[in-house]
Amino acid sequence: MTNSERNQIEWERGQSVARVQSNGRRRYTPEFKAWMIEQCRRTDVSLAGLALTNSLNANMLRKLVVKHKIATASPIHAQLLPVRVTPTRAEGPPEREVGFIEVEIGGARVKLHGQVQAEQQRMVFAALAPRA
């Protein structure tokens, strides 16, 4: 479909420019901007053709449409998910077995597990101790 086949609509509702700044830039009325955005939503209207018909820059009109879409977009709501917290043991050094002793004497490694009696310890250490 060419631009000549599309409907080109011109603003005829009164003044479209609210004021002209000293640098020549035009400030358009809110009614004119709203009407232009409404026309851009139509499928049978060319944005470039609409801008040309109404003496606007097509890039400026595109920015106006995008700015309007961002301003009117519904905010994104995050959906919270249920969380179940289960107690865990405190982090730290690994727990040692009660009564666990490991000793290295003269290249020999001795591991004693469980309830170790003092007399048994003395006998093991005496056997491993170097003799003078």
Secondary structure, 3 states (H helix, E strand, C coil): CCHHHCCCCCCCCCCCEEEECCCCCEEECHHHHHHHHHHHCCCCCCHHHHHHHCCCCHHHHHHHHHHHHHHHCCCCCCCCCCCCCCCCCCCCCCCCCCCCEEEEECCEEEEECCCCCHHHHHHHHHHHCCCC
